Amino acid sequence: MAFSLASHSRQTINCTLVANSYNQKKTDLARLIEGNEFPQPDLLLEFCSRFCSHPFPKSDGTLSLWLSLWPKLSESGRAVALKLPNPCLNHIESRYRKPERARSLDNGLAWILEHDEEMFLEGLRLYPHALCRTAETIGSLSRRQWEKLEKSLWSHRLWSVPKDLSEKEFWLSAERLLRFRDLPQSLLDHFDMGCSTESARVEDFTLSLQRFLLRKRIEKIRSLTYEAQRVHSAPRVIGIGSHP
């Protein structure tokens, strides 16, 4: 079995394994990490060792993907990644088995991570199916198309809510989003029934809003990508007497 490792500057680190056993896969993985300048290599080995046992495949699978994503994660992000549940990680594995999906996933997951590390990690933990669908979708774009779309996200109302909210900021943000009904059902019910803010469970509402916005942002990126693809692929209409 042999790994082949490209430079970290490439979009994806290429690894090729032909494994006969999980032990061999882990041995080669340790040799690869030791022979390259990965940040926090001991933590990386601990994380990637999870892929060297059931329910993950004996072949490479998503190891090359994670080796390419690891340097992009912050130290705190790597600690969070270490605690991601196996079913979430295995969801990527299941989609990665189709070669036509692998390249799009490589690009899309890296771009989501660069856009918002919390979206990447929490999205993978809470909504792995939605996150991977969006990653596959944006991964089919060119880098230039993605950068244009990504820049437009920050002016959208779903991105206008700060991550760390005071109680006052929470209610102001919720009232702005209420005009578009972009709120979790519990908050919509609170406003629709005319309940007072003094009696509200602000901590519960805040967590509910954060998770709602996370899911909506992931879905919004996908829907905007579909729109961009339609515009890009739409045929040009040339009028009579005009020149192409």
C-alpha positions in Angstrom: 0.0 0.0 0.0 1.3 3.5 -0.8 0.3 7.1 -0.2 1.1 9.8 -2.7 1.0 13.2 -1.2 0.8 16.5 -3.2 1.6 20.0 -1.8 -0.7 21.6 0.7 -1.1 24.5 -1.7 -3.2 22.3 -4.0 -6.9 22.1 -3.6 -6.8 18.5 -2.6 -4.1 16.3 -1.2 -4.0 13.1 -3.3 -3.7 9.8 -1.5 -4.0 6.4 -3.0 -4.4 3.4 -0.8 -5.0 -0.2 -1.7 -5.6 -1.6 1.8 -5.8 -5.2 2.9 -6.4 -4.2 6.5 -7.2 -1.3 8.7 -3.8 -1.8 10.5 -2.0 -1.3 7.2 -4.0 1.8 6.5 -3.2 3.3 9.9 0.5 2.5 9.5 0.7 4.2 6.1 -1.3 7.1 7.4 1.1 7.6 10.4 4.0 7.5 8.0 2.4 10.1 5.7 1.6 12.5 8.5 5.1 12.1 10.0 6.7 12.8 6.6 4.9 16.1 6.0 4.5 19.4 7.8 0.9 19.2 9.0 -0.2 21.5 11.8 -0.9 19.7 15.1 0.2 16.3 13.6 -0.6 14.3 16.7 -4.2 15.6 16.8 -4.5 14.9 13.0 -3.3 11.3 13.5 -5.9 10.9 16.3 -8.6 12.3 14.1 -7.7 10.3 11.0 -7.2 7.1 12.9 -11.0 7.0 13.2 -11.1 6.3 9.5 -9.0 3.2 10.0 -11.7 1.1 11.6 -15.3 0.2 11.0 -17.6 1.7 9.8 -15.2 3.4 7.4 -13.7 1.7 4.3 -10.3 0.0 4.2 -9.5 2.1 1.1 -8.6 5.8 1.1 -12.1 7.0 1.2 -12.2 10.6 2.5 -8.7 10.6 4.1 -7.3 12.7 1.2 -10.1 15.2 1.7 -9.6 15.6 5.4 -5.8 15.9 5.0 -6.4 18.8 2.6 -9.0 20.4 4.9 -6.9 20.1 8.1 -4.5 23.0 7.5 -7.6 25.3 6.8 -9.1 24.6 10.2 -8.3 26.8 13.2 -6.9 25.1 16.3 -10.3 25.3 18.0 -11.9 24.0 14.8 -9.7 21.0 14.8 -10.7 20.2 18.4 -14.4 20.4 17.3 -13.7 18.2 14.3 -12.2 15.6 16.6 -15.6 15.2 18.3 -17.7 15.0 15.2 -19.9 11.8 15.4 -19.0 8.9 13.1 -22.4 9.0 11.3 -21.7 12.6 10.2 -18.2 11.7 8.9 -19.6 8.5 7.3 -22.2 10.5 5.4 -19.4 12.2 3.5 -17.8 8.8 2.9 -21.1 7.4 1.4 -21.3 10.3 -1.0 -17.6 10.1 -1.8 -17.9 6.6 -3.2 -19.3 8.0 -6.4 -16.3 9.4 -8.4 -18.4 12.0 -10.1 -19.3 13.5 -6.7 -15.8 13.5 -5.2 -14.3 16.5 -7.0 -17.4 18.6 -6.4 -17.3 17.7 -2.7 -13.6 18.5 -2.5 -14.1 22.0 -3.9 -17.5 22.7 -2.1 -16.5 21.6 1.4 -13.3 23.5 1.2 -15.1 26.7 0.0 -17.7 26.3 2.8 -15.0 26.0 5.4 -13.2 29.0 4.0 -16.5 31.0 4.0 -17.5 30.1 7.6 -15.8 27.5 9.7 -18.7 27.3 12.1 -21.1 26.6 9.2 -18.8 23.8 8.0 -18.4 22.1 11.4 -21.9 22.7 12.9 -23.5 22.0 9.6 -21.7 18.7 9.3 -22.7 17.9 12.9 -26.4 18.9 12.7 -27.3 18.8 9.0 -24.7 16.6 7.1 -27.1 15.8 4.2 -27.9 19.4 3.6 -24.3 20.5 3.9 -23.1 17.9 1.5 -25.8 18.6 -1.1 -24.8 22.3 -1.0 -21.1 21.4 -1.2 -21.7 19.3 -4.3 -23.7 22.1 -5.9 -21.2 24.9 -5.3 -18.3 22.6 -6.1 -19.5 22.5 -9.8 -18.9 26.2 -10.1 -15.6 27.8 -11.2 -13.6 29.5 -8.4 -14.5 32.9 -9.9 -18.2 32.1 -9.9 -18.1 30.9 -6.3 -16.2 34.0 -5.2 -18.8 36.3 -6.8 -21.6 34.3 -5.1 -19.9 34.2 -1.8 -19.3 37.9 -1.7 -23.0 38.5 -2.3 -24.0 36.4 0.8 -22.8 39.0 3.3 -25.4 41.5 2.3 -28.3 39.0 2.6 -30.5 39.3 5.7 -29.7 35.7 6.8 -26.1 36.8 7.3 -27.0 40.0 9.1 -27.4 38.4 12.5 -24.2 38.5 14.7 -23.0 35.1 16.1 -22.8 36.4 19.7 -26.0 38.3 20.6 -26.9 40.3 23.6 -30.6 40.1 24.6 -31.3 43.5 23.0 -29.5 42.5 19.8 -31.4 39.2 19.7 -34.8 40.9 19.8 -33.8 43.5 17.2 -32.5 40.8 14.8 -35.6 38.7 15.4 -37.9 41.6 14.6 -36.0 42.4 11.4 -36.3 38.7 10.3 -40.0 38.6 11.3 -40.9 40.8 8.3 -39.8 37.9 6.0 -41.0 35.1 8.3 -37.4 33.9 8.5 -37.7 32.6 12.0 -38.1 29.2 13.7 -41.7 28.3 14.5 -41.3 28.8 18.2 -40.3 32.4 17.6 -43.0 33.0 15.0 -45.6 31.7 17.5 -44.2 34.0 20.2 -44.7 37.1 18.0 -48.0 35.9 16.5 -49.5 35.4 19.9 -48.3 38.8 21.1 -46.2 37.4 24.0 -44.0 39.8 25.9 -40.2 39.7 25.7 -39.9 39.8 29.5 -41.4 36.3 29.9 -39.6 34.8 26.9 -37.0 32.0 27.2 -34.2 34.0 25.5 -31.5 31.3 25.8 -33.8 28.7 24.2 -34.9 31.1 21.5 -31.3 32.1 20.8 -30.2 28.5 20.3 -33.3 27.8 18.1 -32.6 30.9 16.0 -28.9 30.0 15.5 -29.8 26.5 14.3 -32.5 27.8 12.1 -30.2 30.4 10.5 -27.5 27.7 10.0 -29.9 25.5 8.1 -31.4 28.4 6.1 -27.9 29.7 5.2 -26.8 26.3 3.9 -30.0 26.0 1.8 -29.7 29.6 0.6 -26.2 29.0 -0.8 -27.6 26.1 -2.7 -30.6 28.0 -4.1 -28.4 30.9 -5.1 -26.0 28.5 -6.8 -28.9 27.1 -8.9 -29.9 30.6 -9.9 -26.3 31.4 -10.9 -26.1 28.2 -13.0 -29.3 29.0 -14.8 -28.2 32.5 -15.6 -24.8 31.2 -16.8 -26.3 28.5 -19.0 -29.2 30.6 -20.4 -28.9 31.1 -24.2 -28.2 34.6 -25.4 -31.1 36.2 -27.4 -29.8 38.2 -30.4 -32.2 40.8 -31.9 -32.6 41.3 -35.6 -29.9 43.5 -36.9 -27.7 43.1 -33.9 -24.3 41.5 -33.9 -23.3 38.5 -31.6 
